[in-house]
Amino acid sequence: MKFIKNILEILFTIYAWLFVILAFLIHFIFASIIILFFKHKAEIHQKISAPIIKLGFLICGIRVHVQGLENLTTKKNILILSNHQSLLDILVYSMIIPRYFSFIAKKELAKVPIIGWDLKVQKHILIDRKNPRKALAALNEVKNLLTQGRSFLMFPEGTRSADSAIGNFKSGAFKLALESGVTIVPCYINGTNQIIRKKSLWIWPGKVIVKIGKPLKIDKIDRPQKTKILELNEQVKNLIIAEKER
């Protein structure tokens, strides 16, 4: 029985990745033409991406259920903080978030054909984790953009969880939130790790649940103390855990 499941998984993965490659190519060509006629190219490009992702999920048997979507419709910019399970998380959020936003990606992704172009056009921030000076400069850029009104999606764990457990949160996102005074929206995502597992490219159909918590207003502090950062870290983690258990 396990042998048959493995064969089916291989066949489905080939089918799914072929569609993904085709979808990326179609999106690349279509979006490249459409954005020529608009001033705000990054926003338009991202809007075009959402229906392509939705179609891809439909064809690959990936069902996404969202609770609390109204919490993402605030007029001001927001910092969406979520747990992280899979490579798929970014695509799920790109499909459901009803506003323009950016996220932080590893600079190595800029070299991947089409994906690198997408990251550049949509103005996502590339970070060099091996170079502390450049990494700090990237985070300062994020802080400036948050202050200027751009929304961001971040995964405070800093890595993907192999299971549904929520790991420890790093302090960077909370320092940025305090220094910019941006409203935080805590989110919990589950099920993506069963569709594309950590350190794997195998794909299997499945159900994804996203729970979006109520916005948390943050008072701006120019130089927040470590205790304040840790306090906010713990508060947001507890809010995400509460969404998980809701």
N, C-alpha and C positions, 0 to 999 in steps of 0.2 A: 504493500500500500504506500509506504514511504517512497519507494522507487518511482511509482506512478506520479505521486505528487511532485517529486523532483523534476521529472520529465515535463509535467504540465507547467511548472514554474519556469523552467528554461524556455519553453515555447512562448509562454505569455510574456516573459521578459524581452525576448527578441521582438515580439509583436509590439510591445509597448514602446521600446526604445526606437524602433523604426518610425513609429508615429511621432514620437517626441522630436526626432531629428527633422522629419518632414514639417512638423508644426513650426519649429524654430526657423526653418528656411522660408516658409510662407510668411511668417511674421516679419522676418528680416526684410524681405522684399516689399511687402505691403506697407509696413511701418516706415521704411526708408522713403517711400514716395509720399505718404500722407503727411508726415511731419514737415515736409518742405513748404507746405501751405499755412503753417501755423507759427506764431511767435513763441509760444510756450511749448517748445518741443518735448521737454522731459515729461511734462504732465500728460500731453496727448499720447506720447509713446507708451506711457504706463497704462493709460485707459484702454489702448488697443490690446495690450497684453492680457488684461483680465478675461475677456471672452475667449481668447485662444486657450488660456489655462483651463477655463471652465469646460470647454469642448474636449480638451485632452483628458481631464478627469472623467468625464462622461464616457468616453470611448474606452478608457482603461479600467472602468468599474470602480472608480474612487468616489465615494459619496461624502460630502462635507455638510455637517449640520452645525449651525451657528446659533449661539444664545447670547443675547445682549448687544446685538449689532448697533442699537440706538446709542450706545455709549461711545461710539466712534464718530458721532455726528456733531460734536461740539464745534463752535465757530472758530475758536482759537486753535493754534497748533498743539499737538500732543506728542508725548513720548510713550510709545507702546512697548511694554516690557512683558516678555513671555518666557516660559520654559522652552527648552529646545530638545526635540527628539530625533529629527531626521532632516536630510537635505530637502525634503518635501515641504518643510515648514514655511520657507520663504515663498514658495509658489502658492500655498494655501492663503497666506496673509495677503499676497499680491492680488489674489482673486477677490477677497472679501472686504478689504479695507476701502471704503468709499471716498477716498481722498488721496491726493498726491503725498507720497512719503519717500524717505530714503532709508537705506540701511548700510551697515558697515560690512564690507566683504574683504577677504584676503586678496592681496595685490596679485597673487598668482593667477587668479581667475580672469584678470585682464588679458591674459595671453590666450585664453580659450576662444576659438573662433565663434563669432556671433554673440556668445555670452558676454565676452569682453566689450563688444560694441554696445550691447544692451545696457551694461553697467555704466558705460561712459555717457550714453545719450540720456539715461534717466538720472544722471548725476548722483549716483551712489558713491559712498566714500570708500576708497581702497586703503587698506592699512597693511604696513609691513611689520609683522609681529616680531621679526628677527632684529629689527632696528629700533631700539627704544626711543631714539630722538625723533625718527619719522613717525613712529606710532603716536607719540605725544602730540606732534604737529597735526596729525589726522584727528585726534580727539579734540584739540583746540578748534579745528575747523568745524567739527560737529557742534561744539558749544556755540560758536559764532552763528551758525545756521539756525540752531534752535532759538537763539536770541532774536534772530531776524524773522522768525515765524515759520520755519520749515518743520514738518513733522518727521519723526524717526521711529523705526522699529529696531529694537535691540534685544538680544538674548543674554541676560546677565550671567548665566552659568558659564558662558564662554566656550562651551563645547556641547556636543550632543549626548544625551543620556541614552544608555543602552536599553533601559526599561522605562517604566512610567514614573519612576522616582524623581523628585525634584532635588537637584544637587545644590551645593553652596553657590551663592551669588558673589560675583566680583564687584568691587566698589565703583568702578569707572562710570557706569550708567547713573548711579545715584549722585555722584559728585557733579556730573553734567546737569542733572535735573535741578539740583540745589543752586548751582551757579547761574543757570539760565532762568529759573523760576517757571519751567514748563510744567504743564499738567501731565501727570502720569496716568496711563490706562493699563491696569494689570490684566493679563490674559493667560489662559491655560489652554494648551493644545494637546490632544491625545489621539493616538491611533496611527500617526504617520510612521512611527517606528516599526509597525507591523507591515507597512506597505513597502518602504525602503529601509532596511535595517542598517544600523551603524556599521561603517566599514564594508558596505556591500552595495552592489548595483542591481541586485535582484529585485524585481517588482512583483507585487501580488495585489489583487484588488482588495479593497477594504473600506472601512468607515472611519472618518475623521470627525472629532468633536472639538469645537472651539468655543470656549466660554469667555466672554468679555465682561470684565468687572466695571464698576462705576468709576468715573474719573476721580483722581486724587489731586487736589490743588496743592501746589508747592510754593512756599514763600521763598523768594530769591535771597540767597546769601552769597556775597561776593567771595568770601574765603571760608567755606564751611569747615568746622572742626571735624576731626575723625569720628568722634562720638556721634555727631549729628548724621554723618554719612552712614555709619553702622546702624543707627536707629532707623533711618529711612530704608536701608537694606532689609532689615528684619521685618519692618512694617509691610513692605511690598511683597516680600516672600510669603508672609502669612496671608496676605490678600489673595495671592495666586493659589496657595494651598486651599484656601476657603473656596475658591472657584472650582478647584479639582473635586472637592468633597460635596459641592452643591448639587 
